[in-house]
Amino acid sequence: MILSACIGTNADLIKNAFELYVKKGSTVADVTFGKGVFWQKINKEAFKLLATDLQTGVDFRTLPYDDKSIDVLLLDPPYMHGGATVKQSIKKCYKNSGIGSHFDIVRLYAAGILEAARVLKKKGIIMVKCQDEIESAKQRWSHEEIGQLLDLFGFLRKDLMILMQKTEPARRFDYQNTARKNHSYLLIGELR
Ligand SMILES: C[S@@+](CC[C@H](N)C(=O)[O-])C[C@H]1O[C@@H](n2cnc3c(N)ncnc32)[C@H](O)[C@@H]1O
């Protein structure tokens, strides 16, 4: 049974989402392929994988695909603005697009979702990975904002899956004013 929340890694989360939403033989564009963690528990041979990333010279805001040519698109941009409490390994991702604030994050997601709406076929599926964050002591509910972007750009929200990490989030200070976030989201939309 596929549940709305799981404990594990991105590989577990994406495997669950594929079982429900991706037919074998689909053309899948992973436009933020990175190290390919999403694919660790998926049989790549069963799909036509188009793996790109800024690091391979393809910006997801201007994809080299025809209109309405893709069945499924995976979007996993940098999800946190750069900050002192952010792990170095995560920060490496940020440098690619010069992200300084939460607004930069939202703009990046917006541009990616808009481009997805161009290249996806009708009823095509977008899977968007994100995590909420705190900026200057303010809660930034990224998953809500991205959900609204999906609505605005013509996607039907099909699912919201939650991943809880096994390890504790990195921290700089011992004190805390709000709950530290150890969960992230996968929003799944269908193009109308
Ligand atoms: C959170 S990581 C993605 C991790 C990936 N899903 C994996 O399984 O390894 C964010 C990725 O977004 C890429 N990126 C950032 N801005 C981008 C852009 N404008 N176009 C394409 N890729 C971008 C970075 O190079 C980085 O690989």
The ligand as an ORCA input file, in Angstrom:
! r2SCAN-3c Opt
* xyz 0 1
  C      18.289     19.555     -4.463
  S      19.435     19.298     -5.791
  C      18.660     18.003     -6.747
  C      19.003     16.610     -6.286
  C      18.556     15.531     -7.234
  N      17.101     15.363     -7.258
  C      19.210     14.181     -6.946
  O      18.494     13.153     -6.903
  O      20.432     14.132     -6.779
  C      19.132     20.720     -6.789
  C      19.686     20.615     -8.195
  O      19.137     21.684     -8.961
  C      20.100     22.056     -9.909
  N      19.723     23.381    -10.411
  C      19.721     24.571     -9.757
  N      19.247     25.551    -10.541
  C      18.934     24.960    -11.725
  C      18.404     25.448    -12.958
  N      18.083     26.736    -13.128
  N      18.222     24.567    -13.983
  C      18.558     23.240    -13.832
  N      19.046     22.729    -12.688
  C      19.235     23.577    -11.649
  C      21.413     21.987     -9.159
  O      22.498     21.864    -10.044
  C      21.214     20.738     -8.292
  O      21.717     19.574     -8.926
*
